[in-house]
Amino acid sequence: MRAGPRRRPLRGEAGGVAVFGLFALALCALLVGFAIDATNLYRHQTLLRLAADAAAHAGAVTLARGGSPAEAEAAAAAMVEQNLPEARFGRLVADPAADLRALGFDPATGRLVPAAGGAPAAAVLVRLQRSHAVGNLVPTHALRAVGLGGWTTGASGVAALVPSRRCPNAGGLVARGTLSLGGGAQAGAGVCLHGQEGLALPFGAASPAGGPPRASLPDPARCTGPCAEIGVAAMNLMIPPSAAWVERLAAGFLNPAVTLPEETAFFAEAGFGPDLEPLAEVRVPVRGLRQGDVVRLSPFFFGLLRTYPAGLVYEVNCPAVPGRPRESLTLGDFPEAPPLRGLVLVTDCPLRLGAHVRIEGALMILRGTADIRFQPGARIGAAPGACPAGARTRLMATGDLALPAGLAGAGLGVVAGGALRLEAQEARRIHGFAVQAGGDLRTSGPLVLEGCPEAAGDPVLPPLRVLTHVMPDLEGWVAPLDPDPPARPLPGTPVERLALEGNRAGG
């Protein structure tokens, strides 16, 4: 039997399979390398984002504690170094002056603004990058074989202090220490009750009309009393140091070379003069006197004024004289006593308030040890019984303050640099009462607090804010990553041009 013809092997087919296989292996290797290096890029970009957010948070906390913009920027830099030490991750900040910044923040528009004109900084911007600008690209490994040596990436974080919607600064009792309400105290709907370190509520603390108050503290476990019935919220308020705030206002109002935002807000509602003759009667030069100017008087001559021209700052001091009792400032001793309206009074004198004293729409700053004695009928604030229609009244002290509730009228804002005691000898109902204490705040007696709808915020009282991460438009605040990278011999767009900035503002 004859065998059929033998087939010759197709040498060309075998070679084609080999070439195709090598090409497939090279393509797979390239894809695997790209996946590995892309994963490494994503990891580093995530590290930058988390570090930027943490650093911005640390800087904003420093601002909330009363730190300066420079201290906030230093805290942000320290947090970057703590999370991504330069010895391990290389340089991450191209220009500290531009990439670690304490700025202002406008909650209404959600925009960053320069912290200038005396306005306190309220936000911290942190920008980190791996780029040619810092000489620290994200390295590649597998892709290095085809000439792609590194990636460019960056991330930004912005943390801001924004006004609390739950607890406005013009409507309630707020303590940096513990807030303790004595028996008989009640608060109506919309009234804020906040203790940063603790909250003690009496049974029946909620006013029967309108619902419960807005009670809060950072740790609800530190609340005692009918906390569950009222519905105490967990909230960490950023409260400025009260003593520093009051002293800053006193120094600013007394210094003609400084114009604080609080001054602008106060004098916008205070008006000016127009009758300056009472000052001339006690030998005060009135020619050229303008709104916001400082008038310095002794307690005796201040008490002689038949009216108190509005729109001015009155400084009245009682220096201690060895061997002699300290002089005091007496107001409202006779029925014709003029009211104090639309003015600022800065004094270190003990106050003696007669039955006819009326202080409305004014700002009183007590420096040193606050000593207030009064006769029944004296009032600081608007007439009780309803929310005030005019300007608010503010009473501030740099130290501890014991305030008789019988003095408090409607629309009164009180700030104490230290502890504050609010004592009600008899039933007292106050509308729009706002109290901030730098230490503990304790009340005693049958005190009833009612909120005012318009008491959303007071530009003169210390702001009550919460810390949040925001996503403002960063155009103009951060420079582009590698706007002009070095030329590459490879065709097409260099890999270094890839800038993953999806987290432009820490979101």
C-alpha positions as CSV (number, residue, x, y, z in Angstrom):
1,M,0.0,0.0,0.0
2,R,1.5,3.3,-1.1
3,A,1.7,6.0,1.5
4,G,0.2,9.4,0.8
5,P,2.4,12.4,0.2
6,R,3.9,13.9,3.3
7,R,3.0,17.5,4.3
8,R,5.8,19.9,4.9
9,P,5.5,22.1,8.1
10,L,4.5,25.7,7.6
11,R,7.5,27.5,9.0
12,G,5.9,30.9,8.4
13,E,2.9,30.0,10.6
14,A,5.1,29.0,13.6
15,G,7.0,32.3,13.3
16,G,3.8,34.3,13.3
17,V,2.5,32.6,16.4
18,A,5.8,33.4,18.2
19,V,5.7,37.0,17.2
20,F,2.1,37.4,18.2
21,G,2.8,35.7,21.6
22,L,5.7,38.0,22.3
23,F,3.5,41.0,21.4
24,A,0.7,39.8,23.7
25,L,3.2,39.2,26.5
26,A,4.6,42.7,26.1
27,L,1.1,44.2,26.0
28,C,0.1,42.3,29.1
29,A,3.3,43.4,30.9
30,L,2.6,47.0,29.9
31,L,-1.0,46.8,31.1
32,V,0.1,45.2,34.4
33,G,2.8,47.8,34.9
34,F,0.3,50.6,34.2
35,A,-2.1,49.1,36.7
36,I,0.6,48.8,39.3
37,D,1.9,52.3,38.8
38,A,-1.6,53.8,38.5
39,T,-2.5,52.1,41.8
40,N,0.6,53.6,43.4
41,L,-0.3,57.0,42.1
42,Y,-3.8,56.7,43.5
43,R,-2.3,55.7,46.9
44,H,-0.1,58.7,47.0
45,Q,-2.9,61.0,45.9
46,T,-5.1,59.7,48.7
47,L,-2.2,60.2,51.2
48,L,-1.9,63.8,50.1
49,R,-5.7,64.4,50.3
50,L,-5.9,63.0,53.9
51,A,-2.8,64.9,55.0
52,A,-4.1,68.1,53.6
53,D,-7.5,67.7,55.3
54,A,-5.8,66.9,58.6
55,A,-3.5,69.8,58.4
56,A,-6.2,72.3,57.5
57,H,-8.3,70.9,60.4
58,A,-5.3,71.4,62.9
59,G,-4.9,75.0,61.7
60,A,-8.6,75.8,62.0
61,V,-8.6,74.4,65.6
62,T,-5.7,76.7,66.4
63,L,-7.7,79.7,65.1
64,A,-10.7,78.6,67.1
65,R,-8.6,78.6,70.3
66,G,-7.6,82.1,69.7
67,G,-4.3,81.5,67.9
68,S,-2.9,83.9,65.4
69,P,-2.8,83.2,61.6
70,A,0.9,82.5,61.9
71,E,0.3,80.0,64.7
72,A,-2.5,78.3,62.6
73,E,-0.1,78.0,59.6
74,A,2.6,76.6,61.9
75,A,0.1,74.0,63.3
76,A,-0.9,73.0,59.8
77,A,2.8,72.5,58.8
78,A,3.5,70.5,61.9
79,M,0.5,68.2,61.1
80,V,1.8,67.7,57.5
81,E,5.2,66.7,58.9
82,Q,3.6,64.4,61.4
83,N,1.5,62.5,58.9
84,L,3.9,62.6,55.9
85,P,7.4,63.2,57.2
86,E,9.7,64.8,54.7
87,A,12.5,62.3,55.5
88,R,10.3,59.5,54.0
89,F,7.9,61.2,51.5
90,G,10.1,64.1,50.4
91,R,9.2,67.7,50.0
92,L,5.4,68.3,49.6
93,V,5.0,72.1,49.9
94,A,6.2,74.2,47.0
95,D,5.8,77.6,48.7
96,P,4.7,77.8,52.4
97,A,3.6,81.4,52.0
98,A,1.1,80.3,49.3
99,D,0.3,76.7,50.1
100,L,-0.2,77.0,53.9
101,R,-2.5,80.0,54.5
102,A,-4.9,81.3,57.1
103,L,-7.6,83.2,55.3
104,G,-11.0,84.7,55.8
105,F,-14.2,82.8,54.7
106,D,-17.5,84.1,53.7
107,P,-20.2,81.5,54.7
108,A,-22.8,83.4,52.6
109,T,-20.9,83.0,49.4
110,G,-18.7,80.0,50.3
111,R,-15.6,81.9,49.1
112,L,-12.2,82.5,50.6
113,V,-11.3,86.1,51.2
114,P,-8.1,87.8,52.5
115,A,-7.9,88.1,56.3
116,A,-7.3,91.8,56.3
117,G,-8.7,95.0,57.8
118,G,-8.8,93.6,61.3
119,A,-11.1,90.7,60.3
120,P,-10.0,87.5,62.1
121,A,-8.9,84.6,59.9
122,A,-11.6,81.9,59.8
123,A,-10.2,79.2,57.4
124,V,-6.9,77.4,56.7
125,L,-5.9,76.3,53.2
126,V,-3.3,73.6,52.8
127,R,-2.0,72.5,49.3
128,L,0.3,69.5,49.0
129,Q,1.9,68.2,45.7
130,R,4.3,65.8,44.1
131,S,5.6,67.6,41.1
132,H,8.6,69.2,39.5
133,A,8.0,72.3,41.6
134,V,9.0,70.4,44.7
135,G,11.4,68.0,42.9
136,N,9.4,65.1,44.1
137,L,7.4,63.2,41.5
138,V,5.5,60.0,42.4
139,P,7.9,57.4,41.1
140,T,6.9,54.7,38.6
141,H,8.3,51.2,38.5
142,A,7.1,49.0,35.7
143,L,6.5,52.0,33.4
144,R,10.0,53.3,33.9
145,A,11.1,50.7,31.3
146,V,9.3,52.6,28.6
147,G,10.7,56.0,29.7
148,L,7.8,57.2,31.9
149,G,9.7,58.1,35.0
150,G,7.1,59.8,37.3
151,W,3.6,61.2,37.9
152,T,2.5,64.7,39.0
153,T,-0.4,64.9,41.5
154,G,-1.6,67.2,44.2
155,A,-4.4,67.8,46.7
156,S,-5.8,70.7,48.6
157,G,-7.8,70.9,51.9
158,V,-9.7,73.8,53.4
159,A,-11.2,73.8,56.9
160,A,-13.3,76.7,58.0
161,L,-15.0,78.0,61.1
162,V,-18.6,78.8,60.1
163,P,-21.4,80.2,62.3
164,S,-23.5,77.6,64.1
165,R,-27.1,77.4,62.9
166,R,-28.2,75.5,65.9
167,C,-26.7,77.9,68.5
168,P,-26.5,81.6,67.3
169,N,-24.4,83.9,69.5
170,A,-27.4,86.2,70.4
171,G,-29.8,83.7,71.8
172,G,-29.0,81.6,74.9
173,L,-26.5,80.6,77.6
174,V,-23.1,79.3,76.5
175,A,-20.2,78.3,78.7
176,R,-16.7,77.2,77.8
177,G,-16.9,75.3,81.1
178,T,-20.0,73.7,82.6
179,L,-23.4,75.2,82.3
180,S,-25.6,74.5,85.4
181,L,-29.1,75.7,85.6
182,G,-30.5,76.0,89.1
183,G,-34.0,74.9,90.2
184,G,-36.8,77.0,88.7
185,A,-34.9,77.9,85.5
186,Q,-36.7,77.4,82.3
187,A,-35.8,78.0,78.6
188,G,-38.2,78.3,75.7
189,A,-38.0,77.1,72.1
190,G,-35.0,78.4,70.1
191,V,-33.0,79.3,73.2
192,C,-29.5,77.7,73.1
193,L,-28.1,76.0,76.2
194,H,-24.5,74.8,75.6
195,G,-21.8,73.7,78.0
196,Q,-18.5,72.8,76.4
197,E,-17.5,70.6,79.4
198,G,-20.8,69.7,80.9
199,L,-24.5,70.5,81.1
200,A,-26.7,70.2,84.2
201,L,-30.4,70.7,83.7
202,P,-33.1,70.9,86.3
203,F,-36.4,69.0,85.9
204,G,-38.9,71.3,84.2
205,A,-36.1,73.2,82.4
206,A,-38.2,73.3,79.2
207,S,-40.6,76.2,79.0
208,P,-44.2,74.9,78.7
209,A,-44.9,77.2,75.7
210,G,-43.2,76.6,72.3
211,G,-41.3,73.4,72.9
212,P,-37.9,72.6,74.4
213,P,-34.7,74.7,74.1
214,R,-31.7,73.7,71.9
215,A,-29.5,72.0,74.4
216,S,-26.1,70.7,73.3
217,L,-22.6,69.7,74.4
218,P,-19.7,67.7,72.8
219,D,-20.3,64.6,74.9
220,P,-24.0,63.9,75.7
221,A,-22.9,61.5,78.5
222,R,-21.8,64.6,80.5
223,C,-25.4,65.9,80.6
224,T,-27.4,65.5,83.8
225,G,-31.1,66.0,84.3
226,P,-33.9,65.6,81.8
227,C,-31.5,65.3,78.9
228,A,-33.5,62.7,76.9
229,E,-36.7,64.5,77.3
230,I,-35.3,67.8,76.0
231,G,-33.2,66.0,73.3
232,V,-29.6,67.1,74.0
233,A,-27.5,67.1,70.8
234,A,-23.8,66.3,70.4
235,M,-22.1,69.4,69.2
236,N,-18.6,70.8,69.6
237,L,-18.7,74.6,69.5
238,M,-15.6,76.6,68.6
239,I,-15.9,79.3,71.3
240,P,-13.2,82.1,71.3
241,P,-11.5,82.8,74.6
242,S,-13.8,85.3,76.2
243,A,-11.2,87.3,78.2
244,A,-9.1,87.8,75.1
245,W,-12.1,88.8,73.1
246,V,-13.2,91.4,75.6
247,E,-9.7,92.8,76.0
248,R,-9.3,93.0,72.3
249,L,-12.5,95.0,72.0
250,A,-11.5,97.4,74.8
251,A,-8.1,98.0,73.3
252,G,-9.6,98.5,69.8
253,F,-12.3,100.9,70.8
254,L,-9.7,103.0,72.8
255,N,-7.1,103.1,70.0
256,P,-7.9,105.6,67.2
257,A,-5.4,103.9,64.9
258,V,-7.3,100.6,65.0
259,T,-10.7,100.0,63.4
260,L,-12.2,96.6,64.3
261,P,-15.1,95.1,62.4
262,E,-17.0,95.1,65.7
263,E,-16.5,98.9,65.9
264,T,-17.9,99.4,62.4
265,A,-20.9,97.3,63.2
266,F,-21.6,99.0,66.5
267,F,-21.3,102.6,65.3
268,A,-23.4,101.8,62.2
269,E,-26.4,101.4,64.5
270,A,-25.4,104.0,67.2
271,G,-25.6,107.3,65.4
272,F,-23.6,110.3,66.5
273,G,-24.3,113.4,68.8
274,P,-25.6,115.7,67.6
275,D,-25.6,117.9,70.8
276,L,-22.1,118.0,72.2
277,E,-22.7,120.9,74.5
278,P,-22.9,118.7,77.6
279,L,-19.3,117.7,77.0
280,A,-18.2,121.3,76.6
281,E,-19.8,122.1,79.9
282,V,-17.3,119.7,81.7
283,R,-14.4,121.2,79.7
284,V,-14.0,118.5,77.0
285,P,-12.8,120.0,73.7
286,V,-15.6,119.3,71.2
287,R,-14.2,121.0,68.1
288,G,-13.5,118.3,65.5
289,L,-15.0,115.5,67.6
290,R,-16.1,112.7,65.4
291,Q,-18.0,109.4,65.8
292,G,-15.8,106.8,67.5
293,D,-13.5,109.3,69.2
294,V,-12.4,108.7,72.7
295,V,-13.5,111.0,75.6
296,R,-11.6,110.4,78.9
297,L,-13.3,111.6,82.0
298,S,-13.1,111.0,85.8
299,P,-16.0,109.3,87.5
300,F,-17.0,112.7,89.0
301,F,-17.2,114.6,85.6
302,F,-18.9,111.6,83.9
303,G,-21.6,111.7,86.6
304,L,-22.0,115.4,86.0
305,L,-23.1,115.0,82.3
306,R,-26.7,116.0,81.8
307,T,-26.8,113.9,78.7
308,Y,-24.4,111.4,77.1
309,P,-23.8,112.2,73.4
310,A,-24.1,109.0,71.4
311,G,-21.5,107.6,69.0
312,L,-18.5,108.2,71.3
313,V,-16.2,106.0,73.4
314,Y,-16.0,107.1,77.1
315,E,-13.1,105.9,79.1
316,V,-13.6,106.3,82.9
317,N,-11.0,104.9,85.3
318,C,-10.7,104.7,89.0
319,P,-7.0,104.3,89.9
320,A,-6.3,102.8,93.3
321,V,-4.7,105.2,95.8
322,P,-2.9,103.6,98.7
323,G,-4.6,104.3,102.0
324,R,-7.8,105.5,100.5
325,P,-11.0,103.6,99.5
326,R,-11.4,103.1,95.8
327,E,-13.6,105.5,93.9
328,S,-16.7,104.1,92.2
329,L,-18.8,105.1,89.2
330,T,-22.3,106.0,90.2
331,L,-25.1,106.3,87.7
332,G,-28.9,106.9,87.9
333,D,-29.1,108.3,91.4
334,F,-31.8,110.9,90.6
335,P,-35.0,110.8,88.6
336,E,-33.7,113.1,85.9
337,A,-30.7,110.9,85.2
338,P,-30.0,110.7,81.5
339,P,-30.1,107.2,79.8
340,L,-26.9,105.8,78.2
341,R,-27.7,105.0,74.6
342,G,-25.5,104.4,71.5
343,L,-22.2,104.8,73.3
344,V,-19.3,102.7,74.5
345,L,-18.2,102.9,78.2
346,V,-14.9,101.3,79.1
347,T,-14.2,101.4,82.8
348,D,-12.3,99.7,85.6
349,C,-14.5,101.4,88.3
350,P,-16.9,99.5,90.6
351,L,-20.4,100.3,89.4
352,R,-23.1,101.7,91.6
353,L,-26.4,101.8,89.7
354,G,-29.3,103.8,91.1
355,A,-32.9,103.0,90.6
356,H,-33.2,105.4,87.7
357,V,-30.4,104.1,85.5
358,R,-31.3,103.1,82.0
359,I,-28.7,101.6,79.7
360,E,-30.0,100.7,76.2
361,G,-28.2,100.1,72.9
362,A,-24.9,100.7,74.6
363,L,-21.7,98.7,75.0
364,M,-20.2,98.5,78.5
365,I,-16.8,97.0,79.0
366,L,-15.7,96.3,82.6
367,R,-11.9,95.8,83.0
368,G,-10.4,94.1,86.0
369,T,-12.6,92.8,88.8
370,A,-16.2,93.5,87.9
371,D,-18.1,94.8,90.9
372,I,-21.8,95.8,90.2
373,R,-24.2,96.9,92.9
374,F,-27.7,98.2,92.0
375,Q,-31.0,99.4,93.5
376,P,-34.3,97.9,92.4
377,G,-35.5,99.5,89.3
378,A,-32.1,99.8,87.6
379,R,-32.0,98.2,84.1
380,I,-29.4,97.2,81.5
381,G,-31.2,96.4,78.3
382,A,-34.6,97.2,76.8
383,A,-37.8,97.2,78.8
384,P,-38.8,93.7,79.7
385,G,-41.9,91.9,78.4
386,A,-41.1,91.5,74.7
387,C,-38.3,91.3,72.2
388,P,-36.5,94.7,71.8
389,A,-37.3,96.7,68.7
390,G,-34.1,98.7,68.7
391,A,-30.4,98.0,69.1
392,R,-29.0,95.4,71.4
393,T,-27.3,96.2,74.7
394,R,-23.9,94.5,75.5
395,L,-22.2,94.1,78.9
396,M,-18.7,92.6,78.9
397,A,-16.2,91.9,81.6
398,T,-12.6,90.8,81.3
399,G,-12.8,88.6,84.5
400,D,-15.4,86.8,86.5
401,L,-18.9,88.4,86.7
402,A,-21.7,88.1,89.2
403,L,-24.8,89.5,87.4
404,P,-28.1,90.0,89.3
405,A,-30.9,88.9,86.9
406,G,-33.0,91.8,88.2
407,L,-30.7,94.1,86.2
408,A,-31.2,92.3,82.9
409,G,-33.5,93.8,80.3
410,A,-34.6,92.5,76.9
411,G,-32.0,92.1,74.2
412,L,-29.0,92.0,76.5
413,G,-25.8,90.3,75.6
414,V,-23.4,89.4,78.4
415,V,-19.8,88.2,78.0
416,A,-17.6,87.2,81.0
417,G,-13.9,86.5,80.6
418,G,-14.1,84.0,83.5
419,A,-16.9,82.3,85.4
420,L,-20.3,83.9,85.4
421,R,-23.1,83.7,88.1
422,L,-26.6,84.7,87.2
423,E,-28.7,85.2,90.3
424,A,-32.5,85.7,90.2
425,Q,-34.0,86.6,93.6
426,E,-37.5,86.6,92.2
427,A,-39.3,85.3,89.1
428,R,-37.8,87.0,86.0
429,R,-38.7,86.5,82.3
430,I,-36.2,87.8,79.8
431,H,-36.5,87.9,76.0
432,G,-33.4,87.7,73.7
433,F,-30.9,87.1,76.6
434,A,-27.5,86.0,75.4
435,V,-24.8,85.0,77.9
436,Q,-21.3,83.7,77.2
437,A,-18.9,82.6,80.0
438,G,-15.2,81.9,79.6
439,G,-15.5,79.4,82.5
440,D,-18.5,77.9,84.3
441,L,-21.9,79.5,84.0
442,R,-24.3,78.9,86.9
443,T,-27.8,80.3,87.4
444,S,-30.0,80.3,90.5
445,G,-33.6,81.3,91.1
446,P,-36.7,81.3,88.9
447,L,-35.3,82.6,85.7
448,V,-37.3,82.1,82.4
449,L,-35.6,82.7,79.1
450,E,-37.5,83.4,75.9
451,G,-36.0,83.5,72.4
452,C,-36.3,86.3,69.8
453,P,-36.8,85.4,66.1
454,E,-34.4,88.1,64.9
455,A,-31.6,87.1,67.3
456,A,-29.7,85.1,64.7
457,G,-26.4,86.7,65.3
458,D,-24.7,89.7,67.0
459,P,-21.6,91.1,65.2
460,V,-20.2,92.5,68.5
461,L,-20.5,89.3,70.6
462,P,-18.0,86.5,70.2
463,P,-19.0,84.2,67.3
464,L,-20.1,80.7,68.0
465,R,-18.9,78.5,65.2
466,V,-18.4,74.9,64.2
467,L,-15.5,73.5,62.3
468,T,-16.2,72.0,58.9
469,H,-14.3,71.0,55.7
470,V,-15.5,73.2,52.8
471,M,-14.9,73.1,49.0
472,P,-14.6,76.7,47.8
473,D,-13.4,77.7,44.4
474,L,-9.6,77.7,44.6
475,E,-9.0,79.6,41.4
476,G,-6.6,82.4,42.2
477,W,-5.6,80.8,45.5
478,V,-3.5,77.9,44.3
479,A,-1.1,77.8,41.3
480,P,-1.5,75.1,38.6
481,L,0.6,72.0,39.0
482,D,3.7,72.2,36.8
483,P,2.5,74.9,34.4
484,D,5.6,74.5,32.3
485,P,7.1,71.0,32.9
486,P,10.4,70.2,31.2
487,A,10.2,68.9,27.6
488,R,10.3,65.2,27.0
489,P,11.9,63.4,24.1
490,L,8.9,61.0,23.8
491,P,6.1,61.8,21.4
492,G,2.7,62.8,22.7
493,T,1.8,64.3,26.1
494,P,4.3,63.5,28.8
495,V,3.0,61.4,31.8
496,E,4.1,64.2,34.1
497,R,1.4,66.5,32.6
498,L,-1.3,64.3,34.3
499,A,-2.5,66.2,37.3
500,L,-5.0,64.4,39.5
501,E,-6.6,67.3,41.3
502,G,-10.1,65.8,41.9
503,N,-9.8,66.8,45.6
504,R,-9.3,70.6,44.9
505,A,-10.6,71.5,48.3
506,G,-10.4,68.4,50.5
507,G,-13.7,66.9,49.4
